[in-house]
Amino acid sequence: MPKTVAIQGIKGSFHHIVSQQYFETAVDVVECRSFQDTVAVVLNKQADMAIMAIENSIAGSIIPNYALIDSNNLQVVGEYYLDVQHHLMALPNQDIYAIKEVHSHPMALLQCAAFFKGYPHIKLVEAKDTAEVAKEIQSNQSHGIAAIASALAAELFGLQILNASIQTIKHNETRFVFVQRLLGQGTTQTLDKASIKFELEHKRGSLAAVLNVLSDCKINVTKIQSLPIIETPWKYAFFVDVTFDEYKSFEKAKQILDLMTTHLKVIGVYKNAK
C-alpha cells in the first residue's frame, strides 16, 4: 500500500478522484503540473507511485504516456476505469451566452467538441489541467471564462455548473494505470493481466505469428498500440495488453515470444480491473 501518490493535476482533477476511489485507505497526494513531472517525482522517490491516464473510450490512447512509462522503466502494477463526466462551470450567476472562452485540458476539449459546435461564439483554450482552471477562475474572479472539469472541482472551488455531462458520448471511461519503480508484490494467483512491449523483424507475417502464439497459449489481446522506434525511422514497437485465466499461460507465451521477437519487455503484470 503506497503512502504517497503522484498525480497530474491538483485536487479536484480526475486523477485525484481516482486516488480517492482506488485505495482502501487515504493516501497523500503529490500534485504535479505534467505527466513528465509525475514520473520524475516517482523516480526521485518523492512518491511511492504515480497515477497516469493511458487511454479514453472517446479520444483513444494517450500515446506520450506509453513512451514515458517505457523509457523510464516504470512498472504497471494496477489499473482503474473511471466514468469521466465533464461539466461546464463558471462563476455563479452567468449563463452560457456570457461565456467567451472555455479553458481545459486538451483531452477534455476533444471529448466535448461536439457540444461547442452549438456555441460558435466560445473560444476553446487548452490548459494544463481541468481542476486548475476551475481554481484559477475562482481565484481571479474571472467572469466570461468557463472550465470543463469534474463535479468535485465545482464543489471545491465554488463554481456553478452551467451544463452537466457535456462529453460527446455520455458513457465516457478513462483507463488509468498505477506505476512505480519496482515490481508489485501481488501473488501469481491474483494476476490475470499484463502489459508487454516487443519489437519484430520487418518481414511479412511477423505480427500475425505473434498473435497466433498468444491465441494458442489461451492469451486474450485486449489492446495493441504501435509506437515509432525513434532511433530507427519507419520501424515500430508494439505495446500490447493481454489477459489470461492462468499465470502459467502467460509464462509459456512469454518464453516463446522471447525467441520470436527482437526485443521483449514486460512492463507490468497486475489484476484486471474489468
LOVOVEX-372895 format. One line per field, with one value per residue: residue number from 1; residue in three letters; x, y, z of N, C-alpha, C in turn. Coordinates in steps of 0.001 Angstrom, whole numbers, padded with zeros to 6 digits. Example, Ala and Ser with C-alpha at 12.3 -4.5 7.8 and 13.67 -1.06 7.14 Angstrom:
k <- [1, 2]
r <- [ALA, SER]
n_east <- [013190, 012850]
n_north <- [-005690, -002250]
n_up <- [007800, 007080]
ca_east <- [012300, 013670]
ca_north <- [-004500, -001060]
ca_up <- [007800, 007140]
c_east <- [013200, 012900]
c_north <- [-003300, 000030]
c_up <- [007800, 007870]
# end
This chain:
k <- [1, 2, 3, 4, 5, 6, 7, 8, 9, 10, 11, 12, 13, 14, 15, 16, 17, 18, 19, 20, 21, 22, 23, 24, 25, 26, 27, 28, 29, 30, 31, 32, 33, 34, 35, 36, 37, 38, 39, 40, 41, 42, 43, 44, 45, 46, 47, 48, 49, 50, 51, 52, 53, 54, 55, 56, 57, 58, 59, 60, 61, 62, 63, 64, 65, 66, 67, 68, 69, 70, 71, 72, 73, 74, 75, 76, 77, 78, 79, 80, 81, 82, 83, 84, 85, 86, 87, 88, 89, 90, 91, 92, 93, 94, 95, 96, 97, 98, 99, 100, 101, 102, 103, 104, 105, 106, 107, 108, 109, 110, 111, 112, 113, 114, 115, 116, 117, 118, 119, 120, 121, 122, 123, 124, 125, 126, 127, 128, 129, 130, 131, 132, 133, 134, 135, 136, 137, 138, 139, 140, 141, 142, 143, 144, 145, 146, 147, 148, 149, 150, 151, 152, 153, 154, 155, 156, 157, 158, 159, 160, 161, 162, 163, 164, 165, 166, 167, 168, 169, 170, 171, 172, 173, 174, 175, 176, 177, 178, 179, 180, 181, 182, 183, 184, 185, 186, 187, 188, 189, 190, 191, 192, 193, 194, 195, 196, 197, 198, 199, 200, 201, 202, 203, 204, 205, 206, 207, 208, 209, 210, 211, 212, 213, 214, 215, 216, 217, 218, 219, 220, 221, 222, 223, 224, 225, 226, 227, 228, 229, 230, 231, 232, 233, 234, 235, 236, 237, 238, 239, 240, 241, 242, 243, 244, 245, 246, 247, 248, 249, 250, 251, 252, 253, 254, 255, 256, 257, 258, 259, 260, 261, 262, 263, 264, 265, 266, 267, 268, 269, 270, 271, 272, 273, 274]
r <- [MET, PRO, LYS, THR, VAL, ALA, ILE, GLN, GLY, ILE, LYS, GLY, SER, PHE, HIS, HIS, ILE, VAL, SER, GLN, GLN, TYR, PHE, GLU, THR, ALA, VAL, ASP, VAL, VAL, GLU, CYS, ARG, SER, PHE, GLN, ASP, THR, VAL, ALA, VAL, VAL, LEU, ASN, LYS, GLN, ALA, ASP, MET, ALA, ILE, MET, ALA, ILE, GLU, ASN, SER, ILE, ALA, GLY, SER, ILE, ILE, PRO, ASN, TYR, ALA, LEU, ILE, ASP, SER, ASN, ASN, LEU, GLN, VAL, VAL, GLY, GLU, TYR, TYR, LEU, ASP, VAL, GLN, HIS, HIS, LEU, MET, ALA, LEU, PRO, ASN, GLN, ASP, ILE, TYR, ALA, ILE, LYS, GLU, VAL, HIS, SER, HIS, PRO, MET, ALA, LEU, LEU, GLN, CYS, ALA, ALA, PHE, PHE, LYS, GLY, TYR, PRO, HIS, ILE, LYS, LEU, VAL, GLU, ALA, LYS, ASP, THR, ALA, GLU, VAL, ALA, LYS, GLU, ILE, GLN, SER, ASN, GLN, SER, HIS, GLY, ILE, ALA, ALA, ILE, ALA, SER, ALA, LEU, ALA, ALA, GLU, LEU, PHE, GLY, LEU, GLN, ILE, LEU, ASN, ALA, SER, ILE, GLN, THR, ILE, LYS, HIS, ASN, GLU, THR, ARG, PHE, VAL, PHE, VAL, GLN, ARG, LEU, LEU, GLY, GLN, GLY, THR, THR, GLN, THR, LEU, ASP, LYS, ALA, SER, ILE, LYS, PHE, GLU, LEU, GLU, HIS, LYS, ARG, GLY, SER, LEU, ALA, ALA, VAL, LEU, ASN, VAL, LEU, SER, ASP, CYS, LYS, ILE, ASN, VAL, THR, LYS, ILE, GLN, SER, LEU, PRO, ILE, ILE, GLU, THR, PRO, TRP, LYS, TYR, ALA, PHE, PHE, VAL, ASP, VAL, THR, PHE, ASP, GLU, TYR, LYS, SER, PHE, GLU, LYS, ALA, LYS, GLN, ILE, LEU, ASP, LEU, MET, THR, THR, HIS, LEU, LYS, VAL, ILE, GLY, VAL, TYR, LYS, ASN, ALA, LYS]
n_east <- [000838, 000788, 002116, 002329, 001159, 001669, 000094, -001136, -002047, -004299, -005986, -009313, -009071, -009417, -007534, -007050, -009534, -009493, -007415, -008710, -010740, -009617, -007810, -007890, -007493, -006767, -004452, -001511, -001379, 000654, 000831, 001243, 002392, 002585, 002647, 005264, 006505, 005211, 006222, 008921, 008818, 008274, 010544, 012478, 011926, 010105, 007522, 005603, 004272, 002727, -000164, -001479, -003271, -004106, -005612, -008657, -012153, -013381, -011484, -009269, -005916, -003428, -000737, 001901, 002193, 002540, 005136, 006527, 006288, 007598, 010227, 011273, 011426, 009380, 007057, 003934, 001473, -001162, -004594, -007340, -010676, -012391, -015491, -015834, -017208, -017776, -018188, -019483, -018473, -018629, -018149, -020760, -024121, -024056, -024836, -024548, -024258, -022926, -020396, -017194, -014792, -013621, -011669, -009569, -008110, -006507, -007498, -009989, -011284, -011349, -013007, -015394, -016039, -018178, -020327, -019722, -020048, -022526, -022245, -020791, -019653, -017921, -014582, -012202, -009734, -006652, -005392, -003312, -004521, -007655, -008958, -007308, -007820, -010424, -009897, -008339, -010189, -011884, -010031, -009162, -011509, -012796, -014898, -016876, -015291, -015058, -014747, -013983, -014561, -014505, -017339, -016536, -014503, -015999, -017401, -015292, -014186, -016190, -017812, -020400, -022279, -022920, -023734, -024249, -022404, -021249, -019784, -019189, -019994, -022029, -021408, -018380, -015378, -012237, -009144, -006906, -003548, -001428, 001754, 005092, 008492, 009502, 008799, 005467, 003878, 002045, 000587, 000973, -001449, -003384, -002948, -003870, -003593, -001482, 000975, 002900, 005822, 007093, 009464, 009809, 011232, 011318, 009338, 007075, 004135, 005089, 003949, 001434, 002165, 003010, 000591, -000834, 000564, -000019, -002784, -002805, -001728, -003771, -004196, -005649, -005793, -006238, -005608, -003723, -001029, 000919, 004135, 006491, 009922, 012286, 015019, 015277, 014074, 010792, 010402, 008663, 007606, 005598, 003045, 001294, -001618, -002662, -004872, -005421, -006375, -004862, -001758, 000439, -000022, 000580, 003309, 004270, 003688, 005302, 007896, 008030, 007625, 009900, 011800, 010855, 010763, 012640, 013127, 011847, 009816, 008500, 006164, 004454, 002645, -000503, -003660, -006626, -008915, -011401]
n_north <- [-001199, 002086, 005136, 007682, 009275, 010278, 012634, 013878, 017121, 018869, 018793, 017778, 017178, 014606, 012606, 012912, 012120, 009407, 008565, 008740, 006871, 004374, 003323, 001593, 002856, 006240, 008198, 010236, 012913, 013954, 016771, 017427, 019264, 018219, 015138, 014344, 015526, 014083, 011493, 012049, 012672, 010183, 008739, 010133, 009355, 010768, 010130, 007152, 005978, 006550, 007884, 007500, 008585, 006565, 005768, 006609, 006127, 007617, 009409, 007827, 006369, 007706, 008472, 009612, 008922, 006170, 006042, 007458, 005773, 003499, 004420, 005267, 003017, 002185, 000264, -001134, -001636, -001847, -001027, 001196, 001987, 004871, 006460, 009190, 012247, 015202, 018524, 021765, 024746, 027808, 031082, 031933, 032933, 033451, 032915, 030581, 032082, 034295, 033492, 033703, 032351, 028994, 027088, 024255, 020955, 019511, 016917, 016846, 018934, 017824, 015614, 016854, 018244, 018223, 019383, 022118, 022996, 024040, 026485, 028781, 031200, 030820, 030555, 027990, 027017, 025578, 024040, 023166, 021557, 020290, 020808, 022797, 025000, 025578, 026328, 028648, 030337, 030875, 032038, 034325, 035537, 035397, 036486, 035508, 033486, 029994, 026642, 023221, 020567, 018344, 017408, 017469, 019401, 021708, 021862, 022121, 024599, 026437, 026936, 027337, 024881, 025024, 023474, 020052, 016998, 017154, 015798, 014151, 011453, 009890, 007806, 007713, 006559, 006563, 004960, 004385, 003895, 002514, 003213, 002299, 002276, -000248, -003802, -004990, -006458, -008493, -011813, -014634, -015881, -013921, -012392, -011473, -010045, -008428, -006058, -005677, -005067, -005292, -005786, -006428, -008261, -006720, -008087, -009912, -011082, -011316, -010054, -011262, -013881, -013681, -012970, -015290, -017127, -016106, -016572, -019392, -019998, -019437, -016754, -013593, -010808, -007525, -004962, -003229, -001277, 000677, 002221, 004554, 003612, 005630, 005772, 004315, 005022, 004529, 002061, 000108, -000272, -002492, -002116, -004055, -005159, -007868, -010494, -013270, -016530, -018201, -017807, -019297, -019701, -017242, -017133, -019224, -018219, -015956, -017031, -018175, -015914, -014517, -015749, -015248, -012519, -009453, -007916, -008059, -006944, -006914, -004855, -004724, -006779, -007519, -007067, -007518, -004944, -005024]
n_up <- [000000, -001029, 000425, -000499, -003433, -006712, -008819, -011955, -012109, -009837, -006614, -007048, -009672, -012227, -011890, -009175, -008150, -008846, -007152, -004738, -004949, -005597, -003674, -000547, 001866, 002919, 000994, 000721, -001542, -004189, -005991, -009443, -012315, -014852, -016799, -017160, -014951, -012980, -013326, -012765, -010052, -008932, -009746, -008345, -005822, -004317, -004219, -003776, -005834, -009055, -010677, -013851, -016624, -019395, -021582, -023347, -023775, -025734, -026919, -027349, -027231, -024997, -026180, -025598, -022905, -022846, -023885, -021894, -019632, -020546, -021344, -018952, -017506, -015772, -013793, -014441, -012092, -011547, -012465, -013279, -014057, -014782, -014824, -016612, -016248, -017811, -016892, -017590, -016196, -014269, -012723, -010368, -011377, -014149, -017601, -020370, -022665, -021880, -021682, -022974, -023367, -023022, -020956, -020725, -020222, -023087, -023795, -022555, -023899, -026452, -026049, -025646, -027902, -029775, -028410, -028309, -030863, -031109, -029986, -031308, -030609, -028559, -027563, -027550, -025308, -024668, -021697, -018837, -016895, -015783, -013250, -012236, -013848, -013018, -010391, -010830, -012070, -009933, -008117, -009505, -009994, -012544, -014811, -017601, -018439, -018628, -017284, -018093, -016144, -013257, -011168, -008550, -008620, -009148, -006759, -004876, -005591, -005661, -007959, -010442, -012087, -015406, -017574, -017466, -017877, -020612, -022459, -025612, -025943, -023689, -021921, -020816, -020461, -018807, -018755, -016204, -015150, -012616, -011628, -010696, -009386, -008863, -009109, -008457, -005537, -005772, -005698, -007902, -008197, -008152, -010335, -013558, -015868, -018242, -019366, -022170, -024195, -027458, -030139, -033636, -036395, -039576, -041493, -043590, -042037, -039443, -037164, -037176, -036607, -033958, -032698, -033173, -031596, -029043, -028990, -029175, -026722, -025060, -024481, -024272, -026328, -025434, -026093, -028507, -029460, -031548, -031582, -032872, -033306, -032301, -032819, -035105, -038038, -039350, -038251, -035802, -032394, -030489, -028181, -026015, -024385, -022468, -021366, -019152, -017945, -016342, -014740, -015550, -018237, -019344, -018705, -020322, -022901, -022865, -022830, -025399, -027029, -026440, -027980, -030512, -030986, -031550, -029420, -026198, -023592, -020376, -019115, -017039, -014713, -013507, -011728, -013495, -014106, -015197]
ca_east <- [000000, 001622, 001784, 002235, 000829, 001806, -000962, -001081, -003146, -004477, -007192, -010468, -008832, -009853, -006502, -007294, -010713, -009033, -006641, -009661, -011616, -008909, -007138, -008799, -007270, -006332, -003038, -001103, -001295, 001653, 000284, 002267, 001849, 002610, 002956, 006716, 006791, 004684, 007215, 010138, 008571, 008415, 011948, 013247, 011443, 009261, 006225, 005737, 003556, 002061, -001371, -001381, -004275, -003418, -006492, -010017, -013075, -013743, -010329, -008251, -004707, -002587, 000494, 003111, 002315, 003168, 006572, 007069, 006373, 008621, 011576, 011737, 011441, 008408, 006269, 002494, 001114, -002609, -005358, -008661, -011508, -013229, -016525, -015485, -018291, -017257, -019183, -019111, -018685, -018142, -018599, -022234, -024980, -023756, -025339, -023556, -024056, -021988, -019067, -016420, -013737, -013640, -010316, -009484, -007095, -006825, -008318, -011355, -011839, -011603, -014142, -016604, -016010, -019490, -021183, -019411, -020477, -023746, -021906, -019615, -019062, -016997, -013229, -011679, -008333, -006018, -004736, -002584, -005287, -009070, -009272, -006520, -008564, -011527, -009314, -007916, -011393, -012315, -009009, -009097, -012882, -012805, -016193, -016788, -014433, -015584, -013862, -014555, -013914, -015350, -018274, -015745, -013823, -017008, -017689, -014124, -013827, -017360, -018305, -021744, -022304, -023845, -024241, -023647, -022116, -021271, -018954, -019909, -020613, -022352, -020595, -017040, -014463, -010793, -008364, -005736, -002644, -000624, 003129, 006104, 009846, 009794, 007703, 004460, 004009, 000915, 000898, 000587, -002854, -004262, -002539, -004515, -003424, -000100, 001331, 004208, 006310, 008035, 009864, 009855, 011898, 010400, 009044, 005660, 003549, 005730, 002983, 000403, 002717, 002973, -000802, -001218, 001155, -000820, -004047, -002541, -001441, -005003, -003999, -006548, -005244, -007261, -005162, -002439, -000687, 002269, 004857, 007733, 011226, 012863, 016378, 015207, 012891, 009828, 010232, 007724, 007452, 004197, 002633, 000138, -002216, -003242, -005459, -005285, -007007, -003823, -000470, 001374, -000250, 001363, 004716, 004569, 003691, 006473, 009085, 008016, 007807, 011288, 012540, 010298, 010889, 013993, 013195, 010623, 009889, 007270, 006006, 003734, 001668, -001363, -005041, -007538, -009962, -012690]
ca_north <- [000000, 003292, 006216, 008905, 009002, 011449, 012775, 015038, 017999, 019248, 018226, 018079, 016609, 013221, 011775, 012978, 011291, 008013, 008295, 008590, 005715, 003111, 002804, 001283, 003885, 007523, 008376, 011616, 013186, 014921, 017404, 017701, 020042, 017458, 013721, 014255, 015829, 012969, 010424, 012493, 012574, 008767, 008357, 010784, 008752, 011691, 009458, 005703, 005511, 007590, 007533, 008101, 008236, 005905, 005752, 007066, 005425, 008519, 010023, 006831, 006233, 008857, 007817, 010023, 008261, 004867, 006269, 007853, 004593, 002606, 004990, 005415, 001672, 002052, -000957, -001010, -002559, -001871, -000177, 001602, 002638, 005909, 007069, 010609, 013159, 016562, 019561, 023146, 025504, 029189, 031803, 031936, 033965, 033669, 031848, 030146, 033114, 035281, 032877, 033989, 031352, 027804, 026580, 022930, 020050, 019173, 015710, 017216, 019710, 016888, 014769, 017690, 019100, 018298, 020289, 023516, 023368, 024818, 027774, 029228, 032406, 030441, 030160, 026896, 027295, 024445, 024327, 022015, 020681, 020667, 021399, 024016, 026083, 025911, 027053, 029974, 031152, 031325, 032912, 035584, 036015, 035596, 036414, 035289, 032321, 028769, 025484, 021872, 019848, 017398, 017954, 017729, 020684, 022755, 021928, 022616, 025965, 027310, 027309, 026879, 024046, 025576, 022313, 018833, 015857, 017692, 014989, 013704, 010164, 010034, 006844, 008172, 005966, 006689, 003933, 004888, 002868, 002845, 002827, 002512, 001956, -001655, -004735, -005100, -007580, -009407, -013211, -015026, -016298, -012758, -011667, -012023, -009122, -007977, -005106, -006035, -004335, -006087, -005340, -007546, -008071, -006124, -009034, -010248, -012095, -011428, -009712, -012304, -015059, -013404, -013036, -016707, -017737, -015680, -017301, -020802, -020087, -019021, -015368, -012690, -009466, -006511, -003665, -003212, 000095, 000779, 003480, 004566, 003483, 006907, 005590, 003598, 005538, 003636, 000805, 000338, -001182, -002775, -002199, -004952, -005597, -009204, -011088, -014725, -017177, -018789, -017124, -020167, -019495, -016058, -017508, -020020, -017312, -015068, -017794, -018328, -014593, -014113, -016314, -014759, -011067, -008921, -007314, -008276, -006322, -006947, -003542, -004926, -007870, -006968, -007547, -006919, -004167, -005223]
ca_up <- [000000, -001066, 001343, -001309, -004834, -007571, -009817, -012850, -011746, -008437, -006002, -007883, -011002, -012344, -011259, -007735, -007884, -008896, -005931, -003642, -005143, -005812, -002485, 000561, 002880, 002357, 000655, 000485, -002972, -004643, -007197, -010462, -013425, -016095, -016622, -017000, -013543, -012189, -013416, -012070, -008611, -008570, -009921, -007273, -004563, -003566, -004132, -003928, -007017, -009835, -011421, -015189, -017628, -020501, -022753, -023141, -024672, -026832, -027578, -027660, -026418, -024681, -026629, -024875, -021605, -023097, -024030, -020589, -018778, -021103, -021350, -017571, -016912, -014701, -013816, -014214, -011013, -011388, -013378, -012778, -015070, -014184, -015661, -016595, -016627, -017960, -016636, -017905, -014956, -014236, -011538, -010307, -011967, -015563, -018472, -021342, -023690, -021328, -021685, -024191, -023511, -022177, -020798, -020128, -020758, -024480, -023891, -022175, -025011, -027546, -025690, -025595, -029088, -030432, -027643, -028579, -032212, -030935, -029371, -032065, -030026, -027486, -027955, -026734, -024975, -023997, -020422, -018303, -016002, -015667, -011947, -012036, -014495, -012118, -009251, -011284, -012290, -008610, -007528, -010248, -010214, -013997, -015471, -019041, -018703, -018019, -017255, -018161, -015045, -012524, -010185, -007344, -008806, -008965, -005317, -004147, -005939, -005600, -009279, -010808, -013279, -016403, -018310, -016931, -018766, -021977, -023351, -026804, -025617, -022269, -021180, -021195, -019495, -018952, -018063, -015505, -014648, -011439, -011963, -009672, -009828, -008640, -009343, -007407, -004619, -005915, -005954, -009251, -008201, -008315, -011527, -014758, -016978, -018395, -020417, -022715, -025368, -028243, -031462, -034567, -037671, -040548, -042554, -043716, -041165, -038121, -036129, -037179, -035931, -032517, -032254, -033189, -030404, -027890, -029050, -028859, -025284, -024370, -024061, -024983, -026547, -025191, -026597, -029198, -029835, -032108, -031405, -033653, -032661, -032715, -033336, -036383, -038741, -040004, -037520, -034715, -031263, -030199, -026784, -026041, -023129, -022600, -020173, -019131, -016792, -015505, -014898, -016262, -019666, -019702, -018635, -021514, -024052, -022736, -023234, -026853, -027635, -026233, -029112, -031778, -031113, -031421, -028082, -025422, -022267, -019593, -018477, -015787, -014558, -012465, -011682, -014476, -013434, -015874]
c_east <- [000874, 001169, 001583, 002035, 000927, 000684, -000659, -002305, -003204, -005709, -008428, -010310, -009315, -008815, -006676, -008487, -010320, -008260, -007549, -010442, -010873, -008383, -008126, -008666, -006703, -004836, -002761, -000872, -000221, 001160, 001416, 001629, 001776, 002864, 004465, 007118, 006329, 005681, 008477, 009991, 008734, 009883, 012833, 012826, 010706, 007824, 006453, 005207, 002996, 000819, -001288, -002543, -003555, -004284, -007906, -010933, -013537, -012510, -009203, -007041, -004025, -001153, 001740, 003284, 002851, 004681, 007213, 007270, 007513, 010024, 012149, 011689, 010545, 007595, 004793, 002089, -000396, -003269, -006712, -009401, -012449, -014237, -016365, -016660, -017751, -018387, -018627, -019461, -018047, -018549, -020125, -022863, -024542, -024469, -024317, -023285, -023180, -020553, -018377, -015356, -013993, -012232, -010374, -008335, -007477, -007704, -009770, -012026, -012204, -012855, -015469, -016790, -017387, -020411, -020970, -019707, -021761, -023504, -020653, -018958, -018000, -015660, -012739, -010177, -007764, -005301, -004105, -003485, -006707, -009345, -008516, -007191, -009704, -011027, -008935, -009107, -011889, -011325, -009005, -010460, -013096, -014198, -015977, -015888, -015004, -014536, -014675, -013816, -014932, -016310, -017553, -015029, -014791, -017308, -016528, -013892, -015034, -017868, -019692, -021660, -023371, -024506, -023501, -023438, -022163, -020386, -019813, -020650, -020803, -021605, -019150, -016043, -013018, -010131, -007119, -004864, -001846, 000778, 004063, 007453, 010130, 008571, 006738, 004627, 002875, 001376, 000384, -000870, -003805, -003983, -003169, -004473, -001974, -000005, 002740, 004550, 007236, 008327, 010065, 010722, 010872, 010191, 007581, 005260, 004114, 004761, 001891, 000888, 002693, 001550, -001297, -000669, 000345, -002147, -003864, -002277, -002629, -004858, -004904, -005910, -006366, -006895, -003842, -002204, 000733, 002833, 006130, 008952, 012061, 014234, 016383, 013966, 012110, 009825, 009432, 007868, 005963, 003991, 001317, -000314, -002886, -003869, -005366, -005967, -005983, -002475, 000521, 001182, 000546, 002854, 005135, 004662, 004927, 007750, 009167, 008278, 009236, 012170, 012101, 010569, 012347, 014205, 011845, 010803, 008521, 007177, 005229, 002835, 000827, -002766, -005902, -008678, -011338, -013295]
c_north <- [001250, 004320, 007527, 008533, 010296, 011459, 013962, 015893, 018258, 018552, 018715, 017559, 015164, 012267, 011769, 012104, 009809, 007660, 008104, 007286, 004382, 002496, 002632, 002292, 005134, 007528, 009867, 011810, 014237, 015486, 017772, 018407, 019245, 015995, 013523, 014513, 014696, 011816, 010801, 012368, 011129, 008341, 008942, 010333, 009745, 011174, 007972, 005223, 006713, 007015, 008257, 007638, 007653, 005806, 006144, 006437, 006297, 008943, 009047, 006903, 007576, 008385, 008296, 009318, 006836, 005029, 006653, 006652, 003690, 003177, 005167, 004105, 001553, 000772, -000637, -002069, -002615, -000940, 000131, 002309, 003619, 006412, 008582, 011429, 014583, 017580, 020938, 024012, 026881, 029820, 031888, 033130, 034392, 032587, 031594, 031214, 034249, 034766, 033127, 032927, 030179, 027224, 025177, 022155, 019659, 017935, 016004, 018003, 018795, 016059, 015533, 018535, 019281, 019288, 021734, 023938, 024196, 026198, 028338, 030487, 032083, 029989, 029073, 027074, 026114, 024895, 023044, 021030, 021196, 021412, 022701, 025223, 026539, 026730, 028478, 030889, 031712, 032338, 034295, 036232, 036365, 035391, 036235, 034133, 031127, 027673, 024231, 021060, 018946, 018125, 018269, 019064, 021840, 022956, 022561, 024106, 026880, 027790, 026713, 026058, 024586, 024463, 021081, 017801, 016268, 016889, 014382, 012402, 010123, 009026, 007030, 007671, 006295, 005590, 004582, 003714, 003421, 002326, 003134, 002025, 000462, -002511, -004745, -006371, -008608, -010837, -013590, -015457, -015135, -012006, -012297, -011056, -008673, -006946, -005444, -005133, -005270, -005417, -006570, -007227, -007594, -007092, -009462, -011337, -012172, -011098, -010770, -013550, -014887, -013536, -014478, -017444, -017378, -016423, -018766, -021016, -019632, -017634, -014488, -011309, -008449, -005147, -003847, -001807, 000105, 002169, 003445, 004328, 004659, 006729, 004949, 004041, 004440, 002216, 001095, -000710, -001345, -002887, -002964, -005250, -006941, -009631, -012604, -015267, -017739, -018125, -017978, -020062, -018295, -016371, -018302, -019124, -016422, -015776, -017940, -016985, -014097, -014612, -015693, -013284, -010639, -008246, -007519, -007697, -006433, -005645, -003659, -006137, -007513, -007556, -006781, -006203, -004350, -006577]
c_up <- [000000, -000025, 000592, -002766, -005616, -008601, -010722, -012536, -010254, -007878, -006767, -009298, -011030, -011772, -009739, -007350, -007884, -007629, -004727, -003737, -005167, -004520, -001331, 001696, 002214, 002081, 000511, -001009, -003234, -005976, -008154, -011656, -014722, -015790, -016478, -015557, -012636, -012157, -012641, -010559, -008130, -008664, -008818, -005883, -003675, -003462, -004381, -005275, -007756, -010492, -012762, -016048, -018836, -021755, -022346, -024181, -025837, -027620, -027893, -026742, -026169, -024926, -025883, -023535, -021734, -023137, -022706, -019675, -019238, -020938, -019949, -016787, -015678, -014887, -013566, -013194, -010774, -012384, -012754, -013908, -014369, -015207, -015551, -017124, -016629, -017806, -016995, -016710, -015025, -012917, -011545, -011027, -013369, -016367, -019567, -022402, -023195, -021355, -023021, -024457, -022561, -022155, -020199, -020754, -022185, -024635, -023543, -023294, -026172, -027272, -025681, -026856, -029715, -029727, -028071, -030012, -032166, -030350, -030047, -031509, -028978, -028075, -026999, -026547, -024191, -022727, -019899, -017572, -015875, -014368, -011710, -012686, -013586, -010926, -009642, -011537, -010963, -008026, -008174, -010459, -011694, -014575, -016985, -019433, -017950, -018084, -017577, -017113, -014356, -011597, -008883, -007443, -008613, -007484, -004554, -004369, -006103, -006939, -009531, -012090, -014234, -017217, -017805, -018035, -020238, -022939, -024463, -026564, -024112, -021401, -021621, -020152, -019837, -018135, -017478, -015090, -013470, -011693, -010809, -010186, -009782, -008929, -008167, -006608, -004737, -006163, -007335, -009324, -008472, -009616, -012767, -015940, -017036, -019505, -020871, -023894, -026134, -029575, -032339, -035761, -038686, -041721, -042483, -042715, -039770, -036992, -036037, -036444, -034413, -031983, -032237, -031974, -029155, -027851, -028664, -027371, -024432, -023736, -024919, -025100, -026394, -025768, -027335, -029743, -030384, -031850, -032229, -032771, -033153, -033353, -034721, -037137, -039449, -039441, -036257, -033615, -030994, -028688, -026755, -024615, -023369, -021277, -020293, -017874, -015818, -015795, -015684, -017778, -020157, -019695, -019872, -022747, -024033, -023190, -024752, -027531, -027494, -027385, -030439, -032037, -031030, -030068, -027406, -024032, -021589, -018813, -017174, -015851, -013351, -012561, -012682, -013754, -014064, -015503]
# end
